[in-house]
Amino acid sequence: MFYQVKRIVVKEGFSDNVVEGFDREGLIEKQPGFVGVQVLVQKVRRGDKEVLVLVSWKSGEDRKNWEKSPEHIAGHKAKTGERKPEYIIESSQNIYNLKVSK
């Protein structure tokens, strides 16, 4: 199993905006090797919130194939020139191999 983890920090009151973006069905769900998406929102009473998006794949090769696919590339080209929403403070992405699952 292979995970792509996106970390997005948003201003107070805006975590639902990020969640909604990942709740819609998209082309990624139809990709070979795609397993699922999970969105976690940090539980805090006040202040900025961290949103983690875990995208799971059967293998790293499956994820690479999606990244190189015409659909994925077209989606990013369509967003060229768009500014990131002002409620996003920071974002990052890392990739992990699953080593233990019980």
N, CA, C and O atoms as CSV, one atom per row, in Angstrom:
chain,resi,resn,atom,element,x,y,z
A,1,MET,N,N,0.845,-1.174,0.000
A,1,MET,CA,C,0.000,0.000,0.000
A,1,MET,C,C,0.891,1.237,0.000
A,1,MET,O,O,1.997,1.221,0.539
A,2,PHE,N,N,0.405,2.281,-0.597
A,2,PHE,CA,C,1.180,3.495,-0.804
A,2,PHE,C,C,0.289,4.688,-0.496
A,2,PHE,O,O,-0.857,4.734,-0.945
A,3,TYR,N,N,0.797,5.654,0.264
A,3,TYR,CA,C,-0.012,6.807,0.667
A,3,TYR,C,C,0.608,8.117,0.221
A,3,TYR,O,O,1.817,8.327,0.308
A,4,GLN,N,N,-0.245,8.972,-0.249
A,4,GLN,CA,C,0.107,10.354,-0.541
A,4,GLN,C,C,-0.629,11.167,0.530
A,4,GLN,O,O,-1.855,11.105,0.616
A,5,VAL,N,N,0.109,11.928,1.345
A,5,VAL,CA,C,-0.497,12.666,2.442
A,5,VAL,C,C,-0.326,14.164,2.186
A,5,VAL,O,O,0.788,14.680,2.100
A,6,LYS,N,N,-1.459,14.836,2.068
A,6,LYS,CA,C,-1.451,16.285,1.869
A,6,LYS,C,C,-1.814,16.937,3.197
A,6,LYS,O,O,-2.788,16.545,3.840
A,7,ARG,N,N,-1.040,17.918,3.601
A,7,ARG,CA,C,-1.288,18.666,4.839
A,7,ARG,C,C,-1.636,20.090,4.447
A,7,ARG,O,O,-0.852,20.772,3.787
A,8,ILE,N,N,-2.814,20.534,4.856
A,8,ILE,CA,C,-3.298,21.860,4.500
A,8,ILE,C,C,-3.714,22.567,5.786
A,8,ILE,O,O,-4.567,22.073,6.524
A,9,VAL,N,N,-3.113,23.718,6.051
A,9,VAL,CA,C,-3.473,24.515,7.222
A,9,VAL,C,C,-4.338,25.667,6.726
A,9,VAL,O,O,-3.954,26.414,5.825
A,10,VAL,N,N,-5.524,25.793,7.341
A,10,VAL,CA,C,-6.480,26.821,6.916
A,10,VAL,C,C,-6.855,27.730,8.078
A,10,VAL,O,O,-6.734,27.366,9.248
A,11,LYS,N,N,-7.306,28.906,7.722
A,11,LYS,CA,C,-7.765,29.858,8.734
A,11,LYS,C,C,-9.008,29.309,9.417
A,11,LYS,O,O,-9.743,28.492,8.863
A,12,GLU,N,N,-9.215,29.780,10.631
A,12,GLU,CA,C,-10.370,29.366,11.420
A,12,GLU,C,C,-11.660,29.532,10.620
A,12,GLU,O,O,-11.899,30.574,10.011
A,13,GLY,N,N,-12.484,28.487,10.632
A,13,GLY,CA,C,-13.786,28.535,9.967
A,13,GLY,C,C,-13.795,28.083,8.520
A,13,GLY,O,O,-14.844,28.114,7.877
A,14,PHE,N,N,-12.641,27.659,7.982
A,14,PHE,CA,C,-12.589,27.323,6.566
A,14,PHE,C,C,-12.273,25.858,6.269
A,14,PHE,O,O,-12.090,25.499,5.106
A,15,SER,N,N,-12.205,25.016,7.277
A,15,SER,CA,C,-11.850,23.610,7.008
A,15,SER,C,C,-12.890,22.920,6.128
A,15,SER,O,O,-12.541,22.056,5.323
A,16,ASP,N,N,-14.157,23.290,6.272
A,16,ASP,CA,C,-15.200,22.663,5.452
A,16,ASP,C,C,-15.002,22.947,3.962
A,16,ASP,O,O,-15.380,22.130,3.123
A,17,ASN,N,N,-14.416,24.091,3.628
A,17,ASN,CA,C,-14.147,24.404,2.222
A,17,ASN,C,C,-13.198,23.376,1.614
A,17,ASN,O,O,-13.382,22.947,0.475
A,18,VAL,N,N,-12.188,22.987,2.377
A,18,VAL,CA,C,-11.230,21.990,1.903
A,18,VAL,C,C,-11.885,20.620,1.831
A,18,VAL,O,O,-11.713,19.892,0.853
A,19,VAL,N,N,-12.638,20.270,2.870
A,19,VAL,CA,C,-13.305,18.967,2.918
A,19,VAL,C,C,-14.228,18.810,1.710
A,19,VAL,O,O,-14.216,17.763,1.063
A,20,GLU,N,N,-15.012,19.814,1.400
A,20,GLU,CA,C,-15.949,19.749,0.265
A,20,GLU,C,C,-15.223,19.489,-1.044
A,20,GLU,O,O,-15.726,18.763,-1.902
A,21,GLY,N,N,-14.054,20.074,-1.202
A,21,GLY,CA,C,-13.288,19.862,-2.428
A,21,GLY,C,C,-12.882,18.415,-2.641
A,21,GLY,O,O,-12.779,17.955,-3.778
A,22,PHE,N,N,-12.651,17.697,-1.553
A,22,PHE,CA,C,-12.247,16.298,-1.658
A,22,PHE,C,C,-13.424,15.336,-1.545
A,22,PHE,O,O,-13.258,14.131,-1.733
A,23,ASP,N,N,-14.602,15.851,-1.244
A,23,ASP,CA,C,-15.790,15.009,-1.086
A,23,ASP,C,C,-16.473,14.724,-2.420
A,23,ASP,O,O,-17.233,13.764,-2.544
A,24,ARG,N,N,-16.200,15.556,-3.406
A,24,ARG,CA,C,-16.804,15.344,-4.729
A,24,ARG,C,C,-16.111,14.186,-5.451
A,24,ARG,O,O,-14.906,13.974,-5.316
A,25,GLU,N,N,-16.899,13.457,-6.207
A,25,GLU,CA,C,-16.311,12.370,-6.994
A,25,GLU,C,C,-15.547,12.965,-8.166
A,25,GLU,O,O,-15.983,13.940,-8.778
A,26,GLY,N,N,-14.417,12.373,-8.467
A,26,GLY,CA,C,-13.588,12.852,-9.561
A,26,GLY,C,C,-13.038,11.700,-10.376
A,26,GLY,O,O,-13.406,10.542,-10.178
A,27,LEU,N,N,-12.156,12.037,-11.288
A,27,LEU,CA,C,-11.569,11.022,-12.169
A,27,LEU,C,C,-10.624,10.083,-11.435
A,27,LEU,O,O,-10.411,8.951,-11.869
A,28,ILE,N,N,-10.059,10.542,-10.331
A,28,ILE,CA,C,-9.094,9.723,-9.601
A,28,ILE,C,C,-9.717,8.406,-9.136
A,28,ILE,O,O,-9.039,7.380,-9.071
A,29,GLU,N,N,-11.005,8.443,-8.815
A,29,GLU,CA,C,-11.671,7.233,-8.328
A,29,GLU,C,C,-11.723,6.121,-9.373
A,29,GLU,O,O,-11.891,4.951,-9.031
A,30,LYS,N,N,-11.582,6.478,-10.619
A,30,LYS,CA,C,-11.647,5.491,-11.704
A,30,LYS,C,C,-10.268,4.978,-12.119
A,30,LYS,O,O,-10.159,4.148,-13.022
A,31,GLN,N,N,-9.226,5.467,-11.468
A,31,GLN,CA,C,-7.867,5.099,-11.856
A,31,GLN,C,C,-7.483,3.719,-11.331
A,31,GLN,O,O,-7.799,3.379,-10.191
A,32,PRO,N,N,-6.801,2.921,-12.157
A,32,PRO,CA,C,-6.325,1.619,-11.695
A,32,PRO,C,C,-5.399,1.785,-10.489
A,32,PRO,O,O,-4.495,2.621,-10.499
A,33,GLY,N,N,-5.630,0.995,-9.472
A,33,GLY,CA,C,-4.789,1.019,-8.286
A,33,GLY,C,C,-5.228,1.998,-7.217
A,33,GLY,O,O,-4.686,1.989,-6.112
A,34,PHE,N,N,-6.209,2.849,-7.526
A,34,PHE,CA,C,-6.711,3.781,-6.523
A,34,PHE,C,C,-7.491,3.006,-5.469
A,34,PHE,O,O,-8.337,2.178,-5.806
A,35,VAL,N,N,-7.210,3.272,-4.192
A,35,VAL,CA,C,-7.894,2.578,-3.104
A,35,VAL,C,C,-8.915,3.492,-2.433
A,35,VAL,O,O,-10.061,3.093,-2.229
A,36,GLY,N,N,-8.510,4.714,-2.087
A,36,GLY,CA,C,-9.462,5.601,-1.427
A,36,GLY,C,C,-8.855,6.914,-0.975
A,36,GLY,O,O,-7.646,7.126,-1.061
A,37,VAL,N,N,-9.723,7.791,-0.492
A,37,VAL,CA,C,-9.323,9.082,0.059
A,37,VAL,C,C,-9.970,9.229,1.429
A,37,VAL,O,O,-11.154,8.942,1.605
A,38,GLN,N,N,-9.192,9.671,2.380
A,38,GLN,CA,C,-9.704,9.974,3.715
A,38,GLN,C,C,-9.266,11.390,4.059
A,38,GLN,O,O,-8.119,11.772,3.829
A,39,VAL,N,N,-10.196,12.164,4.613
A,39,VAL,CA,C,-9.896,13.541,4.989
A,39,VAL,C,C,-10.082,13.669,6.498
A,39,VAL,O,O,-11.156,13.383,7.026
A,40,LEU,N,N,-9.036,14.096,7.179
A,40,LEU,CA,C,-9.063,14.271,8.623
A,40,LEU,C,C,-8.931,15.756,8.937
A,40,LEU,O,O,-8.097,16.452,8.358
A,41,VAL,N,N,-9.765,16.234,9.864
A,41,VAL,CA,C,-9.715,17.630,10.287
A,41,VAL,C,C,-9.303,17.662,11.751
A,41,VAL,O,O,-9.898,16.993,12.596
A,42,GLN,N,N,-8.285,18.446,12.030
A,42,GLN,CA,C,-7.782,18.581,13.396
A,42,GLN,C,C,-8.881,19.092,14.315
A,42,GLN,O,O,-9.623,20.010,13.965
A,43,LYS,N,N,-8.975,18.491,15.483
A,43,LYS,CA,C,-9.988,18.897,16.448
A,43,LYS,C,C,-9.394,19.956,17.372
A,43,LYS,O,O,-8.644,19.649,18.298
A,44,VAL,N,N,-9.746,21.201,17.098
A,44,VAL,CA,C,-9.347,22.324,17.939
A,44,VAL,C,C,-10.566,23.207,18.145
A,44,VAL,O,O,-11.446,23.272,17.287
A,45,ARG,N,N,-10.616,23.878,19.273
A,45,ARG,CA,C,-11.773,24.736,19.559
A,45,ARG,C,C,-11.713,26.043,18.787
A,45,ARG,O,O,-12.710,26.495,18.225
A,46,ARG,N,N,-10.535,26.643,18.767
A,46,ARG,CA,C,-10.384,27.936,18.105
A,46,ARG,C,C,-9.070,27.971,17.351
A,46,ARG,O,O,-8.125,27.243,17.656
A,47,GLY,N,N,-9.043,28.844,16.353
A,47,GLY,CA,C,-7.797,29.066,15.633
A,47,GLY,C,C,-7.721,28.289,14.336
A,47,GLY,O,O,-8.686,27.666,13.895
A,48,ASP,N,N,-6.541,28.348,13.741
A,48,ASP,CA,C,-6.295,27.674,12.474
A,48,ASP,C,C,-6.447,26.164,12.648
A,48,ASP,O,O,-6.226,25.622,13.731
A,49,LYS,N,N,-6.828,25.499,11.558
A,49,LYS,CA,C,-7.000,24.041,11.605
A,49,LYS,C,C,-6.132,23.379,10.552
A,49,LYS,O,O,-5.882,23.926,9.478
A,50,GLU,N,N,-5.689,22.201,10.892
A,50,GLU,CA,C,-4.921,21.385,9.971
A,50,GLU,C,C,-5.851,20.330,9.363
A,50,GLU,O,O,-6.593,19.653,10.075
A,51,VAL,N,N,-5.795,20.206,8.056
A,51,VAL,CA,C,-6.570,19.191,7.349
A,51,VAL,C,C,-5.568,18.243,6.698
A,51,VAL,O,O,-4.671,18.677,5.974
A,52,LEU,N,N,-5.724,16.955,6.957
A,52,LEU,CA,C,-4.877,15.946,6.327
A,52,LEU,C,C,-5.712,15.170,5.321
A,52,LEU,O,O,-6.821,14.729,5.623
A,53,VAL,N,N,-5.173,15.011,4.139
A,53,VAL,CA,C,-5.837,14.241,3.088
A,53,VAL,C,C,-4.947,13.046,2.792
A,53,VAL,O,O,-3.811,13.202,2.344
A,54,LEU,N,N,-5.474,11.842,3.048
A,54,LEU,CA,C,-4.728,10.624,2.792
A,54,LEU,C,C,-5.281,9.956,1.541
A,54,LEU,O,O,-6.430,9.516,1.513
A,55,VAL,N,N,-4.462,9.887,0.526
A,55,VAL,CA,C,-4.860,9.240,-0.723
A,55,VAL,C,C,-4.097,7.920,-0.781
A,55,VAL,O,O,-2.866,7.907,-0.782
A,56,SER,N,N,-4.828,6.817,-0.829
A,56,SER,CA,C,-4.167,5.512,-0.810
A,56,SER,C,C,-4.231,4.837,-2.177
A,56,SER,O,O,-5.227,4.892,-2.899
A,57,TRP,N,N,-3.103,4.198,-2.486
A,57,TRP,CA,C,-2.920,3.487,-3.756
A,57,TRP,C,C,-2.411,2.088,-3.465
A,57,TRP,O,O,-1.792,1.844,-2.430
A,58,LYS,N,N,-2.676,1.180,-4.379
A,58,LYS,CA,C,-2.143,-0.176,-4.221
A,58,LYS,C,C,-0.622,-0.167,-4.302
A,58,LYS,O,O,0.044,-0.954,-3.629
A,59,SER,N,N,-0.068,0.732,-5.132
A,59,SER,CA,C,1.388,0.780,-5.293
A,59,SER,C,C,1.836,2.181,-5.691
A,59,SER,O,O,1.037,3.010,-6.128
A,60,GLY,N,N,3.119,2.419,-5.530
A,60,GLY,CA,C,3.698,3.681,-5.971
A,60,GLY,C,C,3.601,3.838,-7.473
A,60,GLY,O,O,3.454,4.949,-7.982
A,61,GLU,N,N,3.681,2.744,-8.168
A,61,GLU,CA,C,3.570,2.777,-9.632
A,61,GLU,C,C,2.177,3.240,-10.060
A,61,GLU,O,O,2.039,3.995,-11.022
A,62,ASP,N,N,1.150,2.788,-9.345
A,62,ASP,CA,C,-0.215,3.237,-9.649
A,62,ASP,C,C,-0.343,4.746,-9.483
A,62,ASP,O,O,-0.970,5.413,-10.306
A,63,ARG,N,N,0.254,5.287,-8.412
A,63,ARG,CA,C,0.204,6.728,-8.190
A,63,ARG,C,C,0.952,7.474,-9.286
A,63,ARG,O,O,0.484,8.501,-9.778
A,64,LYS,N,N,2.111,6.959,-9.663
A,64,LYS,CA,C,2.886,7.589,-10.746
A,64,LYS,C,C,2.094,7.597,-12.045
A,64,LYS,O,O,2.106,8.588,-12.776
A,65,ASN,N,N,1.411,6.508,-12.332
A,65,ASN,CA,C,0.609,6.436,-13.560
A,65,ASN,C,C,-0.496,7.486,-13.552
A,65,ASN,O,O,-0.787,8.089,-14.585
A,66,TRP,N,N,-1.113,7.709,-12.391
A,66,TRP,CA,C,-2.135,8.761,-12.277
A,66,TRP,C,C,-1.506,10.129,-12.502
A,66,TRP,O,O,-2.064,10.956,-13.224
A,67,GLU,N,N,-0.348,10.377,-11.889
A,67,GLU,CA,C,0.316,11.678,-12.017
A,67,GLU,C,C,0.672,11.969,-13.476
A,67,GLU,O,O,0.659,13.127,-13.892
A,68,LYS,N,N,0.986,10.943,-14.249
A,68,LYS,CA,C,1.368,11.114,-15.652
A,68,LYS,C,C,0.181,11.039,-16.606
A,68,LYS,O,O,0.337,11.262,-17.807
A,69,SER,N,N,-0.996,10.728,-16.085
A,69,SER,CA,C,-2.157,10.536,-16.963
A,69,SER,C,C,-2.626,11.847,-17.577
A,69,SER,O,O,-2.486,12.903,-16.960
A,70,PRO,N,N,-3.182,11.793,-18.787
A,70,PRO,CA,C,-3.697,13.004,-19.437
A,70,PRO,C,C,-4.770,13.710,-18.603
A,70,PRO,O,O,-4.857,14.938,-18.617
A,71,GLU,N,N,-5.577,12.949,-17.885
A,71,GLU,CA,C,-6.641,13.533,-17.062
A,71,GLU,C,C,-6.060,14.371,-15.919
A,71,GLU,O,O,-6.525,15.479,-15.651
A,72,HIS,N,N,-5.053,13.834,-15.262
A,72,HIS,CA,C,-4.423,14.540,-14.147
A,72,HIS,C,C,-3.716,15.800,-14.643
A,72,HIS,O,O,-3.854,16.869,-14.049
A,73,ILE,N,N,-2.976,15.673,-15.708
A,73,ILE,CA,C,-2.248,16.810,-16.270
A,73,ILE,C,C,-3.220,17.894,-16.729
A,73,ILE,O,O,-2.982,19.077,-16.484
A,74,ALA,N,N,-4.311,17.508,-17.389
A,74,ALA,CA,C,-5.308,18.482,-17.851
A,74,ALA,C,C,-5.951,19.217,-16.680
A,74,ALA,O,O,-6.216,20.416,-16.766
A,75,GLY,N,N,-6.201,18.501,-15.589
A,75,GLY,CA,C,-6.790,19.128,-14.404
A,75,GLY,C,C,-5.891,20.211,-13.825
A,75,GLY,O,O,-6.368,21.262,-13.396
A,76,HIS,N,N,-4.586,19.947,-13.815
A,76,HIS,CA,C,-3.647,20.944,-13.300
A,76,HIS,C,C,-3.480,22.110,-14.272
A,76,HIS,O,O,-3.359,23.260,-13.849
A,77,LYS,N,N,-3.473,21.818,-15.565
A,77,LYS,CA,C,-3.367,22.900,-16.548
A,77,LYS,C,C,-4.575,23.827,-16.468
A,77,LYS,O,O,-4.446,25.035,-16.665
A,78,ALA,N,N,-5.741,23.270,-16.181
A,78,ALA,CA,C,-6.962,24.082,-16.080
A,78,ALA,C,C,-6.877,25.057,-14.915
A,78,ALA,O,O,-7.551,26.088,-14.922
A,79,LYS,N,N,-6.061,24.746,-13.920
A,79,LYS,CA,C,-5.928,25.613,-12.746
A,79,LYS,C,C,-4.741,26.568,-12.846
A,79,LYS,O,O,-4.506,27.360,-11.933
A,80,THR,N,N,-3.999,26.500,-13.936
A,80,THR,CA,C,-2.840,27.372,-14.105
A,80,THR,C,C,-3.278,28.832,-14.036
A,80,THR,O,O,-4.237,29.245,-14.688
A,81,GLY,N,N,-2.567,29.583,-13.250
A,81,GLY,CA,C,-2.882,31.005,-13.112
A,81,GLY,C,C,-3.861,31.317,-11.998
A,81,GLY,O,O,-3.999,32.477,-11.607
A,82,GLU,N,N,-4.545,30.308,-11.479
A,82,GLU,CA,C,-5.467,30.532,-10.365
A,82,GLU,C,C,-4.660,30.754,-9.093
A,82,GLU,O,O,-3.665,30.074,-8.844
A,83,ARG,N,N,-5.098,31.694,-8.314
A,83,ARG,CA,C,-4.462,31.918,-7.022
A,83,ARG,C,C,-5.048,30.957,-6.003
A,83,ARG,O,O,-6.228,30.610,-6.060
A,84,LYS,N,N,-4.209,30.535,-5.074
A,84,LYS,CA,C,-4.743,29.664,-4.017
A,84,LYS,C,C,-5.683,30.492,-3.145
A,84,LYS,O,O,-5.471,31.691,-2.965
A,85,PRO,N,N,-6.706,29.863,-2.613
A,85,PRO,CA,C,-7.648,30.600,-1.768
A,85,PRO,C,C,-6.936,31.269,-0.592
A,85,PRO,O,O,-5.981,30.720,-0.043
A,86,GLU,N,N,-7.402,32.442,-0.216
A,86,GLU,CA,C,-6.771,33.206,0.855
A,86,GLU,C,C,-6.875,32.522,2.212
A,86,GLU,O,O,-6.109,32.839,3.122
A,87,TYR,N,N,-7.809,31.593,2.361
A,87,TYR,CA,C,-7.956,30.921,3.652
A,87,TYR,C,C,-6.918,29.823,3.855
A,87,TYR,O,O,-6.799,29.296,4.961
A,88,ILE,N,N,-6.167,29.464,2.819
A,88,ILE,CA,C,-5.104,28.462,2.969
A,88,ILE,C,C,-3.830,29.162,3.434
A,88,ILE,O,O,-3.293,30.030,2.745
A,89,ILE,N,N,-3.364,28.771,4.603
A,89,ILE,CA,C,-2.169,29.362,5.187
A,89,ILE,C,C,-0.918,28.691,4.638
A,89,ILE,O,O,0.045,29.358,4.261
A,90,GLU,N,N,-0.946,27.372,4.600
A,90,GLU,CA,C,0.186,26.617,4.059
A,90,GLU,C,C,-0.278,25.237,3.635
A,90,GLU,O,O,-1.314,24.745,4.082
A,91,SER,N,N,0.502,24.626,2.770
A,91,SER,CA,C,0.195,23.253,2.359
A,91,SER,C,C,1.490,22.552,1.979
A,91,SER,O,O,2.456,23.174,1.536
A,92,SER,N,N,1.477,21.241,2.165
A,92,SER,CA,C,2.622,20.419,1.806
A,92,SER,C,C,2.127,19.021,1.468
A,92,SER,O,O,0.971,18.675,1.713
A,93,GLN,N,N,3.015,18.236,0.909
A,93,GLN,CA,C,2.651,16.874,0.510
A,93,GLN,C,C,3.840,15.956,0.716
A,93,GLN,O,O,4.977,16.320,0.414
A,94,ASN,N,N,3.576,14.769,1.230
A,94,ASN,CA,C,4.609,13.753,1.394
A,94,ASN,C,C,4.066,12.412,0.931
A,94,ASN,O,O,2.856,12.219,0.806
A,95,ILE,N,N,4.976,11.503,0.682
A,95,ILE,CA,C,4.611,10.184,0.169
A,95,ILE,C,C,5.184,9.122,1.110
A,95,ILE,O,O,6.325,9.220,1.562
A,96,TYR,N,N,4.363,8.104,1.393
A,96,TYR,CA,C,4.742,7.076,2.364
A,96,TYR,C,C,4.439,5.680,1.819
A,96,TYR,O,O,3.464,5.472,1.097
A,97,ASN,N,N,5.300,4.732,2.186
A,97,ASN,CA,C,5.031,3.319,1.960
A,97,ASN,C,C,4.475,2.729,3.250
A,97,ASN,O,O,5.029,2.971,4.322
A,98,LEU,N,N,3.420,1.982,3.168
A,98,LEU,CA,C,2.845,1.309,4.337
A,98,LEU,C,C,3.738,0.120,4.691
A,98,LEU,O,O,4.026,-0.725,3.843
A,99,LYS,N,N,4.166,0.065,5.934
A,99,LYS,CA,C,5.040,-1.017,6.385
A,99,LYS,C,C,4.346,-1.987,7.330
A,99,LYS,O,O,4.656,-3.178,7.331
A,100,VAL,N,N,3.402,-1.485,8.140
A,100,VAL,CA,C,2.681,-2.345,9.082
A,100,VAL,C,C,1.223,-1.935,9.093
A,100,VAL,O,O,0.905,-0.748,9.156
A,101,SER,N,N,0.346,-2.907,9.033
A,101,SER,CA,C,-1.085,-2.667,9.150
A,101,SER,C,C,-1.681,-3.833,9.916
A,101,SER,O,O,-1.454,-4.990,9.562
A,102,LYS,N,N,-2.432,-3.544,10.952
A,102,LYS,CA,C,-3.005,-4.625,11.772
A,102,LYS,C,C,-4.509,-4.513,11.788
A,102,LYS,O,O,-5.182,-5.327,12.421
